[in-house]
Amino acid sequence: MIESWNECVIIQLPDLDGVQIVWTPGRAATLLSESWPIDYGVAYLDALNKCTDAMLGTYPWEQARDAFLEAIAEAKVAKLR
């Protein structure tokens, strides 16, 4: 069973059309590794690791969401929710 966050994160990335609605750490990890506007930074690396670990079941899901929000702020990604 795939769990989802209690609240989605809606962002707009420069290289992707439309908004991205993120409900899971797996989706967050995919965006971070494949479409993120930067590939460096403390928050970026932390979020990538925590979201990947949460996807594998070795890290708390909601804490991975918090790390993803920090990566959003660090990269100055447009957050709509």
Secondary structure, DSSP 8 states (H G I E B T S, - for coil): -----SS-EEEE-TTSSS-EEE-SHHHHHHHHHHT-S-S-SHHHHHHHHHHHHHHTTSS-HHHHHHHHHHHHHHHT-EE--
